[in-house]
Amino acid sequence: MEADIIHRFHTALPQVRDWIDQLVDAHADRARVVSTLGFSRLLDCFPREVLDRAKVVSINRVPFPPVKKIGLPELAAMEERSLDGITFRDTFFLQEGLASEGVYFHELVHVVQWTRLGLENFLLAYGLGLVSFEYAQSPLERMAYELQKNFERDTLPRDLVRVIEEGTDDIWNQAAPTVLGSKVPPNPQR
Ligand SMILES: [Zn+2]
């Protein structure tokens, strides 16, 4: 991995953070708490605490950070792409009309990943995944898609949150030497 793009990831972080804060703020009045939406299977899968803080915004175009403008043209294809959904911290944005429980489940996997990594580490690991793999094969996405498949086939692991957290730690431990260089030990320890 070129040091140059990792450097640009770090430079972009504050701008992406501001963009996320503004986006979430701007839609706060339309965000609905997931536990109130009557998806009974989600209640079987995730602890109540996760569903009480996770929020969904239905939107006519799923937003993506303005990566081209902030110096990450390698990710520009993601801006053009029409996504079903995207998660920022506890809030996910879903394409209007997409109400399948499986899609909600997928984004809730991302909510748990975000909680585990925090904003900076999530964005660094996610960004590295996107420049290293095709979108659906990027590690944090691959986990969400695989678990979504298990959800739809009713073959989920018993201790779902723990499985997500451990998988997320593994992804981070893989990413950290590249995204942090050798200065910081590669373990979130949360
Ligand atoms: Zn996803």
Boltz pocket constraint, residues with backbone or C-beta under 6 A from the ligand:
constraints:
  - pocket:
      binder: B
      contacts: [[A, 85], [A, 106], [A, 110], [A, 140], [A, 141], [A, 144]]
      max_distance: 6.0
